[in-house]
Amino acid sequence: MVKSSVGSNLYTYDAAPTVPPISAKPDQRLLINNQLPGQLLVSTPSSTLTTMASPTTFIVGLSGLSSTGKTTLSRLLRSLIPSSFILHQDDFYHPDGAIPLHAGGLQDWDCAGSINWEYLCRVLDSVHEFGALPADLKSLQDDSPVGAEPEQKLVSPETMRRLKKRLDDNIRADVRVAILDGFLMLHRDSPVEERMDVKVLLRVPHETAKQRREARNGYVTIEGFWTDPPGYFDKIVWPNYVDEHKYLFVDGDVEGRLTSEAEEKRRIHTPESLDASMEETLEWAVNILISELKLKLASASSPSSL
């Protein structure tokens, strides 16, 4: 149980509610152990009453080119936000034999057609409803190494303490944060963009991403293991990224500025500097997260939204 006071109320809720399998039918997902997932117990000075209510859940989407630091940033945010958990887009690839082939005959793991979007969307809808991952979702990616050193070494302990205090002071304990980590979530006609409450597009220079990608040993897949063949980044990864994201940028320059439509209307956030350290990126992301969640909570509580 987790307890948190908000105003004069005391909220008590399950830190990890039991969530039905994503394959369950709607009527089977209504009650679990005779209670709704995320049940809140609300106590006031004069009385105690129980409300059957799901937690407030926000999905923070961290998208971007492969090897831009998305998983590292996701893990750092998870370590700072007790009510958070990570959902990896890489867990939603099609089986190895169903991955599309590139014109050159290689499997194309970096295109939209490689992802099972229908399944991912159903899981995101479940996360929004229940505030936790479905019981039958098993991640292949959560414990996989992502960089040359542990993410905690990339940010000073002092910065981590300071950012944790900021988050604790600004995010209610009854709010759950789902961090969606993926390489292709803001492409044109993306089915998941509308499900994201906060949209972040991480970027690094082309050469930095290339060096990081080519330094990796490979990737765990549903049916085995994938290792990039020589030249894979420049033949497939980078061209796919440019083709799917240039519409977001002024003059199609993916290392330049976002268009006003992407920035102001769709509220996509991307760091100004492509060379920012992970410590700088984490601090920037925390500021974005707090600002966007405040806006979402204010909008949800306004009379016009009721």
HELIX and SHEET records of a PDB file:
HELIX    1   1 PRO A   26  ARG A   29  5                                   4    
HELIX    2   2 LYS A   70  LEU A   80  1                                  11    
HELIX    3   3 GLN A   89  PHE A   92  5                                   4    
HELIX    4   4 ASP A   96  ALA A   98  5                                   3    
HELIX    5   5 ALA A  112  SER A  114  5                                   3    
HELIX    6   6 TRP A  117  PHE A  130  1                                  14    
HELIX    7   7 GLU A  151  LEU A  154  5                                   4    
HELIX    8   8 PRO A  157  ASN A  170  1                                  14    
HELIX    9   9 GLU A  193  ARG A  195  5                                   3    
HELIX   10  10 HIS A  206  ALA A  215  1                                  10    
HELIX   11  11 TYR A  232  TYR A  232  1                                   1    
HELIX   12  12 PHE A  233  VAL A  237  3                                   5    
HELIX   13  13 TRP A  238  HIS A  245  1                                   8    
HELIX   14  14 LYS A  246  LEU A  248  5                                   3    
HELIX   15  15 VAL A  250  GLY A  252  5                                   3    
HELIX   16  16 SER A  260  SER A  260  1                                   1    
HELIX   17  17 GLU A  261  LYS A  265  3                                   5    
HELIX   18  18 MET A  278  SER A  301  1                                  24    
HELIX   19  19 PRO A  303  SER A  305  5                                   3    
SHEET    1   A 4 VAL A   2  VAL A   6  0                                        
SHEET    2   A 4 ASN A   9  TYR A  13 -1                                        
SHEET    3   A 4 LEU A  40  SER A  43 -1                                        
SHEET    4   A 4 THR A  48  THR A  51 -1                                        
SHEET    1   B 5 SER A  84  HIS A  88  0                                        
SHEET    2   B 5 VAL A 175  ASP A 181  1                                        
SHEET    3   B 5 THR A  56  GLY A  64  1                                        
SHEET    4   B 5 VAL A 198  LEU A 202  1                                        
SHEET    5   B 5 ILE A 268  HIS A 269  1                                        
SHEET    1   C 2 TYR A 219  VAL A 220  0                                        
SHEET    2   C 2 PHE A 225  TRP A 226 -1                                        
END                                                                             
